[in-house]
Amino acid sequence: MKNHTNTDHDIIIAGAGPAGLTAGIYAGRAGLNVLILEKEAPGGKVIKTGEIENYPGFTNINGPDLAMNFYEQAMAMGAQLEYSGLKQFDKVDDIFKVSLENGKEITSKALIIATGTKENLLGVPGEGDLYGKGVSYCAVCDGSFYKEMPVAVVGGGYSAVEEAIFLTRFASKVYLIHRREEFRVDNKTLDKAKSNPKIEFILNTTVEKINGSNKVESVDIINLNGEKTNLTVDAIFPFIGQYPITEFINHKDILNDERHIKADENMKTSVEGLFVAGDVRVTPFRQIATAVSDGALAGQNAVYYIENLD
């Protein structure tokens, strides 16, 4: 691979989810020196997803398998992967100076932010103390530990409903707790959950406390009428939204009020040479397919940017 600059890399991509890996495919295919940063397993949230039915080309595919396809293709196109997070970056003249969480300092001509999002916490007593002891944010990762046991899922979006359906493979009962009456999910998915005899909907209700000494034993819930109930469960899986991973960004003008990154239709930010892709950017719709589209645009436009540098 040719490095077209006097930097360590032509393009650094922060994040190896669908957006980052797709950007790596496009930039690597252009023959540039591309480094992808990721402190966890490549694939992002896709590796924590069970069956995927809405990604073009596959009627049904397992999340980890799709993630591996993305990763292998990016590596085949010449991109490199380093297991580290991005700590901070600055742009000096035309060069991005990037500090990694592993202590390294590296440089590039273009930078693509594809760091994605992290799960919101319930913020109730017991959540932190019992994390990993029945409190989990990944049903695919931990669901099999609760065979023939009752569990709870909290949330009203697509992730919550999908994970509740997935957990019925293992759990004896799945309580789906939602603070409202209506769900933010397509009718097909919701109907699938409603027709599953293992799922019990508990609506207009919130979680007050998670109980247990060495493991989750029950949750205290309260409805809109103020009625409190103690629900016996062995695990609780909160899926109540996400927040963008942008704490390393010093250029505050590129963030909106929710700290998502602002960009145009070509994934360009207001900082020359800085691009964004995937769930971390300001967008009304966050799906694997849209992340891949973002990654393609960010990767290709980063290539164009470098080719047009003096």
LUMVO-177868 format. One record per residue: residue number from 0; residue in one letter; x, y, z of N, C-alpha, C, O in turn. Coordinates in pm, whole numbers, plus 50000, padded with zeros to 5 digits. Layout:
# LUMVO-177868
> nr rest neast nnorth nup caeast canorth caup ceast cnorth cup oeast onorth oup
> NUM A X Y Z X Y Z X Y Z X Y Z
...
# end
This chain:
# LUMVO-177868
> nr rest neast nnorth nup caeast canorth caup ceast cnorth cup oeast onorth oup
> 0 M 50083 49880 50000 50000 50000 50000 50087 50125 50000 50185 50135 50074
> 1 K 50050 50217 49918 50125 50342 49908 50071 50443 50008 49950 50465 50017
> 2 N 50161 50504 50082 50122 50614 50169 50144 50743 50091 50258 50778 50061
> 3 H 50037 50813 50059 50044 50930 49974 50087 51055 50050 50088 51164 49992
> 4 T 50121 51044 50176 50153 51160 50257 50279 51133 50338 50337 51024 50332
> 5 N 50320 51233 50414 50433 51215 50505 50383 51180 50645 50447 51214 50744
> 6 T 50272 51114 50651 50212 51074 50779 50224 50923 50797 50263 50851 50705
> 7 D 50190 50876 50917 50194 50732 50943 50095 50656 50856 50122 50545 50809
> 8 H 49979 50718 50835 49873 50655 50756 49805 50760 50670 49805 50879 50703
> 9 D 49746 50716 50560 49665 50808 50480 49535 50838 50553 49497 50954 50569
> 10 I 49468 50733 50597 49338 50748 50664 49336 50665 50792 49373 50548 50792
> 11 I 49292 50727 50899 49264 50655 51023 49113 50652 51041 49046 50754 51028
> 12 I 49061 50534 51071 48917 50516 51094 48898 50472 51238 48950 50369 51280
> 13 A 48823 50550 51314 48796 50516 51454 48664 50441 51462 48557 50499 51446
> 14 G 48673 50310 51489 48554 50228 51500 48547 50122 51392 48560 50152 51274
> 15 A 48526 49997 51434 48520 49885 51339 48383 49819 51339 48372 49697 51339
> 16 G 48279 49902 51340 48144 49852 51318 48117 49848 51168 48211 49864 51089
> 17 P 47993 49829 51127 47961 49826 50984 48005 49951 50909 48053 49942 50796
> 18 A 47990 50070 50971 48029 50194 50905 48181 50202 50888 48230 50229 50779
> 19 G 48255 50178 50996 48400 50187 50990 48462 50084 50898 48554 50115 50823
> 20 L 48413 49961 50904 48468 49855 50819 48436 49880 50672 48518 49852 50585
> 21 T 48316 49933 50643 48284 49966 50504 48372 50079 50454 48419 50075 50340
> 22 A 48396 50180 50537 48489 50286 50499 48626 50228 50470 48694 50271 50377
> 23 G 48667 50131 50551 48796 50065 50530 48801 49989 50399 48904 49986 50333
> 24 I 48690 49927 50361 48683 49855 50234 48705 49951 50117 48784 49924 50028
> 25 Y 48635 50064 50119 48645 50160 50009 48781 50227 50004 48839 50242 49896
> 26 A 48832 50268 50119 48963 50335 50121 49075 50237 50091 49171 50272 50022
> 27 G 49065 50116 50144 49167 50015 50116 49170 49975 49971 49277 49955 49913
> 28 R 49053 49964 49911 49043 49927 49770 49104 50033 49680 49147 50004 49568
> 29 A 49108 50157 49729 49169 50266 49653 49321 50266 49664 49389 50349 49604
> 30 G 49375 50172 49741 49520 50160 49753 49583 50248 49858 49705 50265 49860
> 31 L 49502 50305 49947 49557 50392 50051 49600 50311 50173 49558 50197 50193
> 32 N 49684 50374 50254 49729 50315 50380 49623 50346 50486 49610 50460 50530
> 33 V 49548 50245 50526 49430 50264 50611 49448 50188 50742 49477 50069 50743
> 34 L 49429 50259 50854 49431 50196 50985 49295 50212 51051 49243 50323 51062
> 35 I 49238 50100 51095 49111 50102 51167 49137 50077 51315 49206 49982 51352
> 36 L 49083 50163 51400 49099 50150 51545 48974 50088 51606 48862 50128 51574
> 37 E 48993 49991 51693 48880 49928 51762 48931 49864 51890 49024 49784 51887
> 38 K 48869 49899 52003 48916 49843 52130 48840 49718 52171 48878 49650 52266
> 39 E 48733 49687 52099 48659 49564 52126 48665 49475 52002 48751 49495 51916
> 40 A 48576 49379 51992 48576 49290 51876 48524 49364 51753 48428 49440 51765
> 41 P 48584 49343 51636 48534 49407 51514 48390 49365 51486 48351 49250 51509
> 42 G 48312 49460 51437 48173 49431 51405 48074 49519 51477 47958 49527 51438
> 43 G 48120 49586 51584 48029 49674 51657 47912 49599 51717 47926 49485 51762
> 44 K 47797 49664 51718 47678 49603 51779 47625 49484 51698 47542 49408 51748
> 45 V 47672 49469 51574 47625 49357 51493 47662 49224 51557 47586 49128 51548
> 46 I 47778 49219 51623 47819 49092 51685 47733 49057 51806 47736 48944 51854
> 47 K 47657 49154 51855 47568 49130 51968 47423 49109 51924 47331 49106 52005
> 48 T 47405 49094 51794 47272 49079 51737 47250 48935 51694 47340 48871 51639
> 49 G 47131 48883 51720 47100 48746 51680 47073 48736 51533 47164 48751 51451
> 50 E 46950 48712 51496 46913 48700 51356 46884 48837 51296 46819 48920 51359
> 51 I 46934 48859 51175 46912 48984 51103 46832 48953 50977 46875 48872 50895
> 52 E 46717 49017 50963 46628 48988 50850 46611 49105 50755 46543 49092 50653
> 53 N 46673 49220 50786 46649 49340 50705 46775 49395 50641 46781 49512 50605
> 54 Y 46878 49309 50626 46998 49354 50555 46995 49296 50414 46986 49174 50399
> 55 P 47000 49380 50311 46986 49333 50173 47085 49222 50137 47203 49226 50175
> 56 G 47035 49124 50065 47119 49013 50021 47108 48889 50106 47153 48782 50067
> 57 F 47049 48905 50225 47035 48792 50317 46892 48788 50371 46848 48882 50438
> 58 T 46820 48682 50342 46687 48667 50399 46696 48658 50551 46612 48709 50624
> 59 N 46802 48592 50595 46827 48576 50739 46974 48545 50758 47026 48451 50697
> 60 I 47041 48622 50841 47182 48596 50869 47211 48624 51016 47155 48717 51074
> 61 N 47298 48546 51074 47340 48564 51212 47430 48687 51223 47518 48707 51140
> 62 G 47408 48769 51326 47484 48892 51343 47635 48874 51342 47704 48941 51266
> 63 P 47690 48784 51426 47834 48762 51425 47889 48718 51290 48002 48754 51254
> 64 D 47811 48643 51214 47856 48601 51081 47866 48720 50986 47962 48732 50910
> 65 L 47766 48809 50991 47770 48928 50907 47886 49018 50947 47954 49073 50860
> 66 A 47908 49033 51077 48020 49114 51125 48153 49058 51075 48241 49135 51034
> 67 M 48169 48927 51078 48292 48865 51030 48309 48887 50880 48421 48906 50833
> 68 N 48199 48885 50805 48207 48913 50662 48262 49053 50637 48349 49073 50553
> 69 F 48208 49151 50712 48257 49289 50700 48407 49297 50729 48484 49355 50653
> 70 Y 48446 49237 50840 48585 49243 50885 48679 49178 50784 48781 49237 50747
> 71 E 48646 49059 50740 48734 48987 50648 48749 49060 50516 48857 49060 50456
> 72 Q 48641 49124 50470 48650 49197 50344 48736 49321 50358 48814 49354 50269
> 73 A 48724 49392 50471 48808 49510 50493 48955 49473 50499 49039 49543 50442
> 74 M 48987 49364 50567 49126 49320 50575 49176 49274 50437 49292 49298 50403
> 75 A 49090 49209 50360 49129 49163 50227 49159 49280 50134 49238 49266 50040
> 76 M 49097 49395 50160 49120 49513 50077 49243 49592 50121 49275 49695 50063
> 77 G 49311 49543 50224 49436 49606 50264 49431 49692 50388 49534 49743 50431
> 78 A 49314 49708 50447 49307 49786 50571 49375 49709 50684 49382 49586 50682
> 79 Q 49426 49784 50782 49489 49724 50900 49402 49754 51022 49330 49854 51025
> 80 L 49411 49668 51123 49333 49687 51245 49426 49697 51364 49518 49617 51380
> 81 E 49402 49797 51449 49476 49808 51575 49375 49810 51689 49277 49885 51687
> 82 Y 49401 49726 51790 49308 49716 51903 49337 49826 52004 49413 49807 52099
> 83 S 49276 49939 51982 49286 50052 52074 49175 50150 52043 49130 50161 51929
> 84 G 49133 50223 52145 49038 50329 52123 49108 50459 52091 49229 50471 52110
> 85 L 49032 50555 52042 49085 50688 52012 49069 50773 52138 48958 50788 52190
> 86 K 49179 50829 52186 49176 50910 52308 49144 51055 52277 49058 51116 52341
> 87 Q 49215 51111 52179 49190 51248 52135 49259 51271 52002 49345 51194 51960
> 88 F 49221 51380 51936 49289 51416 51811 49288 51567 51794 49203 51637 51848
> 89 D 49385 51614 51719 49394 51754 51681 49440 51762 51536 49507 51671 51487
> 90 K 49403 51869 51469 49450 51890 51333 49546 52008 51332 49510 52120 51370
> 91 V 49668 51981 51289 49771 52084 51278 49808 52096 51131 49860 52002 51071
> 92 D 49781 52213 51073 49795 52232 50929 49706 52130 50858 49584 52131 50878
> 93 D 49764 52043 50777 49683 51943 50706 49698 51803 50766 49660 51705 50703
> 94 I 49751 51794 50886 49780 51663 50945 49698 51642 51072 49692 51729 51160
> 95 F 49635 51526 51081 49565 51487 51203 49662 51415 51296 49723 51315 51258
> 96 K 49676 51467 51417 49758 51403 51518 49665 51330 51615 49584 51392 51684
> 97 V 49678 51199 51617 49582 51114 51687 49650 51044 51805 49752 50977 51788
> 98 S 49592 51059 51923 49641 50991 52043 49551 50871 52070 49429 50883 52073
> 99 L 49613 50755 52090 49538 50633 52115 49532 50602 52264 49616 50650 52341
> 100 E 49436 50524 52304 49423 50486 52444 49537 50396 52490 49563 50385 52609
> 101 N 49605 50331 52395 49718 50245 52432 49849 50323 52444 49954 50264 52466
> 102 G 49842 50456 52430 49959 50540 52448 50029 50583 52322 50116 50670 52327
> 103 K 49995 50526 52210 50060 50560 52083 50015 50696 52033 49904 50742 52060
> 104 E 50104 50760 51958 50072 50885 51889 50095 50860 51740 50206 50826 51700
> 105 I 49992 50877 51658 50004 50851 51515 49943 50967 51436 49872 51051 51492
> 106 T 49971 50970 51306 49924 51080 51222 49858 51028 51096 49882 50915 51052
> 107 S 49774 51113 51038 49708 51079 50911 49667 51207 50840 49667 51315 50899
> 108 K 49631 51193 50713 49582 51306 50635 49430 51322 50648 49377 51432 50637
> 109 A 49363 51212 50670 49217 51216 50687 49178 51128 50805 49247 51031 50838
> 110 L 49067 51163 50866 49019 51088 50983 48869 51066 50968 48793 51158 50939
> 111 I 48828 50942 50988 48686 50907 50983 48642 50860 51122 48698 50765 51176
> 112 I 48542 50926 51177 48488 50887 51308 48367 50797 51286 48266 50839 51229
> 113 A 48378 50674 51333 48268 50577 51321 48258 50499 51451 48247 50376 51452
> 114 T 48261 50572 51562 48270 50511 51694 48137 50458 51748 48135 50387 51848
> 115 G 48028 50494 51683 47899 50438 51723 47844 50496 51852 47870 50611 51887
> 116 T 47767 50414 51922 47699 50457 52043 47713 50353 52153 47753 50239 52129
> 117 K 47680 50395 52275 47678 50303 52389 47540 50307 52453 47465 50403 52437
> 118 E 47507 50200 52525 47375 50187 52584 47355 50282 52703 47444 50299 52785
> 119 N 47237 50341 52709 47199 50418 52827 47174 50324 52945 47130 50211 52927
> 120 L 47203 50373 53063 47178 50297 53185 47041 50334 53242 46990 50443 53219
> 121 L 46984 50242 53317 46858 50271 53386 46878 50376 53494 46790 50459 53519
> 122 G 46994 50370 53559 47023 50464 53666 46946 50436 53793 46907 50528 53865
> 123 V 46924 50307 53822 46850 50270 53943 46941 50193 54038 47042 50137 53995
> 124 P 46907 50191 54167 46988 50115 54263 46999 49968 54223 46902 49906 54180
> 125 G 47119 49915 54239 47144 49775 54209 47197 49749 54070 47254 49643 54044
> 126 E 47180 49846 53980 47222 49824 53841 47373 49806 53830 47422 49712 53766
> 127 G 47447 49897 53893 47592 49888 53885 47648 49771 53963 47737 49701 53915
> 128 D 47597 49750 54083 47648 49642 54170 47624 49504 54110 47702 49412 54133
> 129 L 47516 49489 54035 47479 49357 53982 47509 49343 53833 47464 49248 53769
> 130 Y 47585 49438 53780 47627 49425 53640 47714 49300 53625 47809 49281 53700
> 131 G 47681 49217 53528 47753 49092 53509 47704 48981 53600 47753 48868 53593
> 132 K 47609 49013 53686 47552 48914 53778 47400 48903 53759 47325 48874 53851
> 133 G 47360 48929 53636 47218 48928 53603 47174 49055 53534 47070 49056 53468
> 134 V 47251 49162 53548 47227 49284 53471 47314 49277 53346 47436 49269 53355
> 135 S 47251 49280 53231 47324 49267 53105 47263 49359 53000 47143 49386 53002
> 136 Y 47348 49407 52909 47301 49491 52799 47317 49419 52665 47315 49482 52559
> 137 C 47332 49287 52671 47350 49207 52550 47284 49071 52566 47339 48980 52628
> 138 A 47164 49058 52511 47091 48932 52521 47160 48821 52445 47161 48706 52490
> 139 V 47217 48853 52330 47286 48751 52250 47407 48696 52326 47436 48577 52320
> 140 C 47476 48786 52398 47595 48743 52473 47558 48656 52594 47624 48556 52620
> 141 D 47455 48695 52666 47430 48635 52797 47299 48558 52811 47274 48496 52915
> 142 G 47217 48560 52709 47086 48497 52719 47090 48350 52753 47003 48301 52826
> 143 S 47188 48278 52701 47194 48133 52722 47224 48095 52867 47207 47979 52905
> 144 F 47267 48192 52949 47292 48164 53090 47161 48148 53169 47163 48103 53284
> 145 Y 47050 48185 53108 46924 48190 53184 46819 48094 53126 46703 48129 53108
> 146 K 46865 47973 53099 46775 47869 53050 46671 47833 53156 46704 47805 53272
> 147 E 46546 47835 53113 46433 47800 53200 46424 47890 53323 46379 47847 53429
> 148 M 46468 48014 53308 46457 48112 53417 46377 48233 53368 46377 48262 53248
> 149 P 46308 48303 53458 46238 48425 53419 46334 48543 53409 46421 48560 53495
> 150 V 46318 48625 53306 46402 48743 53288 46314 48862 53251 46197 48846 53215
> 151 A 46371 48982 53261 46300 49104 53223 46380 49179 53118 46503 49181 53121
> 152 V 46308 49240 53025 46367 49330 52927 46300 49465 52947 46178 49473 52964
> 153 V 46379 49573 52945 46325 49707 52965 46347 49790 52839 46460 49800 52791
> 154 G 46240 49850 52787 46253 49936 52671 46134 49925 52578 46054 49832 52589
> 155 G 46123 50021 52487 46009 50023 52396 46046 50040 52251 45960 50068 52168
> 156 G 46174 50024 52219 46218 50036 52081 46244 49902 52015 46214 49796 52071
> 157 Y 46299 49909 51897 46325 49788 51818 46417 49692 51892 46391 49571 51895
> 158 S 46523 49744 51952 46619 49656 52020 46554 49580 52133 46576 49460 52149
> 159 A 46474 49649 52213 46409 49585 52327 46317 49472 52283 46320 49363 52341
> 160 V 46236 49497 52182 46141 49395 52136 46214 49278 52071 46181 49162 52096
> 161 E 46314 49308 51989 46391 49202 51924 46464 49115 52027 46467 48993 52014
> 162 E 46521 49178 52127 46595 49102 52228 46499 49020 52315 46534 48910 52358
> 163 A 46381 49072 52339 46282 48995 52414 46245 48868 52338 46234 48760 52396
> 164 I 46226 48882 52208 46195 48766 52124 46310 48666 52128 46289 48546 52142
> 165 F 46433 48717 52117 46550 48629 52118 46560 48552 52249 46591 48433 52250
> 166 L 46533 48619 52360 46548 48556 52491 46448 48443 52515 46470 48358 52602
> 167 T 46340 48440 52440 46244 48330 52457 46303 48196 52413 46244 48092 52441
> 168 R 46415 48197 52347 46484 48072 52313 46532 48001 52439 46545 47878 52442
> 169 F 46559 48079 52542 46619 48024 52663 46530 48038 52785 46506 47941 52857
> 170 A 46480 48158 52809 46409 48189 52934 46274 48119 52940 46211 48090 52838
> 171 S 46231 48092 53062 46098 48035 53083 45990 48141 53066 45877 48111 53028
> 172 K 46027 48267 53095 45935 48379 53086 46015 48506 53058 46123 48525 53113
> 173 V 45962 48592 52972 46026 48720 52944 45925 48832 52970 45825 48843 52899
> 174 Y 45952 48913 53071 45869 49030 53099 45924 49148 53019 46040 49185 53035
> 175 L 45841 49206 52934 45883 49322 52856 45823 49447 52920 45703 49474 52906
> 176 I 45908 49522 52989 45864 49638 53067 45888 49765 52986 46000 49792 52942
> 177 H 45781 49843 52967 45792 49967 52889 45718 50079 52962 45608 50058 53015
> 178 R 45777 50195 52965 45719 50306 53041 45597 50368 52973 45524 50446 53034
> 179 R 45575 50334 52846 45461 50388 52772 45370 50276 52724 45393 50158 52752
> 180 E 45265 50315 52651 45170 50219 52595 45214 50174 52456 45199 50058 52419
> 181 E 45268 50270 52379 45305 50243 52240 45453 50208 52228 45536 50254 52306
> 182 F 45483 50124 52127 45621 50084 52100 45671 50151 51973 45594 50179 51881
> 183 R 45801 50177 51967 45865 50236 51850 45931 50124 51768 46053 50110 51764
> 184 V 45845 50045 51703 45894 49929 51630 45792 49896 51521 45675 49930 51533
> 185 D 45837 49830 51415 45747 49795 51307 45643 49692 51353 45667 49616 51447
> 186 N 45530 49691 51286 45418 49604 51326 45453 49456 51320 45408 49379 51404
> 187 K 45532 49417 51220 45566 49276 51205 45643 49225 51327 45613 49118 51380
> 188 T 45741 49303 51371 45820 49264 51487 45736 49264 51614 45746 49172 51696
> 189 L 45653 49367 51629 45569 49375 51749 45467 49261 51753 45444 49202 51858
> 190 D 45408 49229 51639 45312 49118 51633 45379 48986 51668 45319 48899 51731
> 191 K 45503 48972 51625 45579 48850 51655 45598 48835 51806 45588 48725 51860
> 192 A 45625 48947 51872 45642 48944 52018 45510 48916 52088 45504 48838 52183
> 193 K 45403 48980 52040 45273 48963 52104 45220 48821 52091 45145 48774 52177
> 194 S 45258 48754 51984 45209 48618 51962 45294 48513 52032 45261 48394 52029
> 195 N 45404 48556 52095 45491 48462 52164 45438 48438 52306 45429 48532 52385
> 196 P 45401 48315 52338 45341 48288 52470 45435 48311 52587 45390 48321 52701
> 197 K 45565 48318 52561 45661 48339 52671 45676 48485 52710 45729 48516 52817
> 198 I 45629 48576 52624 45648 48719 52651 45524 48778 52716 45412 48764 52665
> 199 E 45544 48844 52830 45436 48917 52898 45468 49065 52896 45574 49107 52944
> 200 F 45378 49145 52842 45397 49289 52832 45353 49357 52963 45243 49333 53012
> 201 I 45440 49440 53017 45407 49521 53135 45427 49666 53094 45539 49715 53087
> 202 L 45316 49736 53066 45321 49869 53007 45296 49979 53110 45249 49954 53220
> 203 N 45331 50102 53069 45315 50219 53156 45380 50196 53291 45326 50232 53396
> 204 T 45498 50135 53286 45566 50093 53409 45716 50118 53397 45774 50103 53290
> 205 T 45777 50156 53508 45922 50175 53512 45984 50090 53622 45916 50043 53713
> 206 V 46115 50071 53610 46190 49996 53711 46242 50093 53816 46302 50195 53782
> 207 E 46220 50061 53942 46267 50146 54052 46397 50095 54113 46481 50174 54155
> 208 K 46413 49962 54117 46528 49905 54186 46550 49762 54138 46456 49689 54105
> 209 I 46678 49723 54134 46715 49585 54103 46767 49522 54231 46859 49576 54293
> 210 N 46710 49410 54271 46743 49349 54399 46826 49221 54384 46813 49149 54285
> 211 G 46910 49197 54484 46990 49076 54487 47119 49099 54562 47167 49212 54571
> 212 S 47176 48993 54617 47303 49005 54689 47419 48974 54595 47496 49064 54561
> 213 N 47431 48849 54554 47539 48811 54462 47491 48797 54319 47571 48779 54227
> 214 K 47359 48804 54299 47302 48795 54165 47163 48858 54167 47105 48880 54273
> 215 V 47112 48887 54049 46977 48945 54041 46874 48844 54091 46874 48728 54051
> 216 E 46786 48891 54178 46681 48806 54233 46541 48858 54200 46446 48781 54186
> 217 S 46529 48991 54189 46399 49050 54157 46418 49196 54118 46526 49253 54135
> 218 V 46311 49255 54065 46312 49398 54036 46185 49461 54093 46078 49401 54090
> 219 D 46200 49582 54145 46085 49658 54192 46037 49747 54078 46115 49823 54021
> 220 I 45909 49737 54044 45853 49817 53935 45735 49897 53987 45673 49861 54087
> 221 I 45704 50008 53917 45593 50094 53957 45522 50143 53831 45587 50182 53734
> 222 N 45389 50140 53832 45314 50185 53714 45269 50330 53731 45297 50393 53833
> 223 L 45198 50382 53631 45157 50522 53632 45059 50554 53744 45046 50669 53784
> 224 N 44991 50453 53795 44897 50473 53905 44965 50469 54042 44900 50484 54146
> 225 G 45096 50448 54041 45170 50441 54166 45171 50305 54230 45220 50289 54342
> 226 E 45116 50206 54161 45113 50070 54216 45249 50003 54199 45305 50000 54089
> 227 K 45301 49950 54308 45433 49889 54307 45422 49737 54309 45333 49680 54372
> 228 T 45515 49673 54239 45519 49527 54231 45663 49480 54240 45753 49544 54186
> 229 N 45684 49369 54307 45815 49305 54309 45809 49186 54215 45732 49092 54236
> 230 L 45891 49192 54111 45888 49091 54006 46009 48999 54020 46123 49046 54016
> 231 T 45985 48871 54038 46095 48775 54052 46155 48743 53916 46087 48689 53829
> 232 V 46283 48776 53898 46355 48746 53773 46499 48711 53809 46550 48748 53915
> 233 D 46564 48640 53719 46705 48606 53737 46798 48696 53658 46920 48692 53676
> 234 A 46741 48777 53569 46823 48868 53490 46737 48982 53439 46615 48968 53424
> 235 I 46802 49095 53412 46733 49209 53354 46820 49266 53242 46941 49283 53259
> 236 F 46757 49294 53129 46827 49342 53010 46768 49478 52970 46665 49482 52904
> 237 P 46833 49590 53009 46782 49722 52971 46822 49756 52826 46937 49740 52787
> 238 F 46724 49803 52749 46749 49855 52614 46669 49983 52600 46563 49986 52538
> 239 I 46722 50091 52659 46647 50216 52669 46715 50330 52593 46713 50445 52637
> 240 G 46774 50297 52481 46838 50400 52401 46988 50401 52417 47046 50325 52495
> 241 Q 47051 50489 52342 47196 50494 52336 47245 50638 52329 47169 50729 52297
> 242 Y 47372 50656 52360 47433 50789 52347 47559 50777 52262 47625 50673 52264
> 243 P 47595 50883 52189 47709 50876 52098 47843 50875 52171 47859 50940 52274
> 244 I 47937 50800 52117 48072 50795 52174 48153 50907 52109 48217 50887 52006
> 245 T 48150 51023 52172 48218 51141 52116 48293 51219 52224 48326 51336 52203
> 246 E 48320 51157 52337 48384 51230 52447 48524 51277 52414 48577 51366 52481
> 247 F 48586 51219 52312 48723 51253 52273 48729 51374 52180 48838 51417 52142
> 248 I 48615 51429 52142 48611 51537 52043 48624 51673 52110 48544 51709 52196
> 249 N 48726 51748 52069 48747 51883 52120 48679 51989 52033 48655 52100 52079
> 250 H 48649 51954 51909 48586 52048 51817 48435 52051 51845 48358 51984 51776
> 251 K 48395 52126 51945 48257 52123 51992 48159 52172 51886 48041 52136 51890
> 252 D 48206 52252 51790 48116 52306 51689 48063 52201 51593 47967 52226 51521
> 253 I 48124 52083 51591 48077 51978 51501 47974 51887 51568 47925 51793 51506
> 254 L 47942 51915 51695 47846 51833 51769 47712 51905 51784 47708 52028 51794
> 255 N 47603 51828 51784 47474 51888 51816 47452 51881 51967 47542 51842 52042
> 256 D 47334 51919 52012 47308 51925 52156 47315 51788 52223 47342 51779 52343
> 257 E 47293 51682 52146 47299 51546 52201 47436 51483 52178 47455 51364 52204
> 258 R 47531 51563 52130 47670 51523 52108 47687 51423 51993 47788 51352 51987
> 259 H 47590 51418 51903 47612 51348 51777 47689 51441 51684 47683 51563 51698
> 260 I 47761 51383 51589 47846 51462 51499 47765 51509 51378 47696 51430 51314
> 261 K 47775 51636 51348 47705 51694 51234 47789 51678 51107 47911 51695 51109
> 262 A 47724 51644 50997 47793 51628 50869 47696 51652 50755 47575 51649 50774
> 263 D 47751 51676 50634 47665 51692 50518 47635 51557 50455 47667 51453 50512
> 264 E 47572 51558 50338 47531 51433 50274 47648 51349 50225 47631 51232 50191
> 265 N 47767 51408 50222 47889 51336 50184 47971 51290 50304 48085 51246 50289
> 266 M 47914 51301 50422 47977 51262 50548 48092 51355 50587 48175 51319 50670
> 267 K 48097 51473 50528 48199 51572 50560 48154 51657 50679 48040 51702 50683
> 268 T 48243 51678 50773 48217 51771 50883 48268 51909 50844 48319 51927 50733
> 269 S 48255 52004 50934 48305 52139 50906 48457 52147 50916 48516 52249 50881
> 270 V 48521 52040 50964 48668 52033 50969 48716 51961 50844 48680 51845 50822
> 271 E 48797 52026 50764 48847 51967 50640 48922 51837 50669 49012 51833 50753
> 272 G 48885 51732 50598 48953 51604 50615 48896 51516 50725 48939 51402 50742
> 273 L 48798 51569 50800 48734 51492 50906 48595 51448 50859 48510 51530 50826
> 274 F 48575 51318 50858 48449 51260 50811 48385 51179 50924 48449 51147 51023
> 275 V 48257 51149 50907 48185 51072 51008 48096 50971 50939 48051 50993 50826
> 276 A 48069 50859 51006 47983 50756 50948 47916 50675 51058 47974 50651 51164
> 277 G 47793 50634 51032 47724 50543 51122 47642 50610 51230 47605 50726 51218
> 278 D 47615 50535 51336 47524 50579 51441 47571 50701 51518 47490 50768 51582
> 279 V 47699 50732 51513 47753 50844 51588 47716 50978 51526 47728 51082 51591
> 280 R 47671 50978 51402 47639 51105 51337 47493 51143 51357 47412 51060 51400
> 281 V 47460 51267 51326 47322 51315 51332 47246 51251 51217 47275 51278 51100
> 282 T 47149 51168 51248 47070 51099 51146 46938 51054 51207 46934 51018 51325
> 283 P 46830 51054 51130 46701 51013 51186 46680 50863 51190 46583 50815 51249
> 284 F 46772 50786 51128 46750 50642 51114 46882 50569 51130 46978 50597 51058
> 285 R 46888 50477 51224 47012 50406 51253 46992 50256 51234 46930 50189 51317
> 286 Q 47045 50205 51125 47035 50064 51091 47169 50018 51032 47254 50101 50999
> 287 I 47187 49888 51019 47311 49836 50958 47324 49889 50816 47432 49931 50775
> 288 A 47214 49886 50740 47218 49929 50601 47257 50076 50588 47333 50112 50498
> 289 T 47206 50162 50677 47241 50303 50669 47384 50327 50714 47451 50417 50663
> 290 A 47432 50248 50808 47572 50260 50851 47666 50223 50738 47769 50289 50718
> 291 V 47632 50119 50664 47714 50077 50550 47716 50187 50444 47820 50216 50386
> 292 S 47600 50247 50418 47593 50358 50322 47682 50474 50366 47758 50529 50287
> 293 D 47671 50510 50494 47757 50616 50549 47904 50583 50530 47983 50668 50489
> 294 G 47940 50459 50561 48080 50417 50551 48133 50426 50410 48247 50468 50388
> 295 A 48051 50387 50313 48092 50396 50173 48117 50541 50133 48217 50571 50068
> 296 L 48026 50629 50172 48042 50771 50140 48163 50832 50210 48241 50904 50148
> 297 A 48179 50802 50338 48292 50856 50413 48424 50805 50357 48518 50883 50338
> 298 G 48432 50676 50331 48555 50618 50278 48593 50675 50143 48707 50714 50121
> 299 Q 48495 50680 50052 48525 50730 49917 48556 50878 49917 48646 50922 49846
> 300 N 48484 50956 49996 48510 51100 50000 48641 51133 50071 48703 51235 50041
> 301 A 48683 51049 50164 48815 51066 50224 48924 51040 50120 49026 51108 50118
> 302 V 48901 50942 50034 48994 50914 49924 49004 51035 49832 49114 51078 49797
> 303 Y 48888 51091 49792 48888 51209 49706 48961 51326 49773 49036 51398 49708
> 304 Y 48938 51343 49902 49002 51453 49975 49153 51441 49968 49222 51540 49940
> 305 I 49206 51323 49992 49351 51302 49990 49407 51320 49850 49513 51379 49833
> 306 E 49336 51271 49751 49383 51283 49612 49393 51428 49568 49471 51461 49479
> 307 N 49313 51516 49629 49311 51656 49589 49396 51747 49677 49396 51869 49659
> 308 L 49468 51687 49772 49559 51768 49854 49676 51815 49769 49722 51744 49680
> 309 D 49722 51933 49798 49839 51986 49724 49965 51910 49761 50072 51940 49710
# end
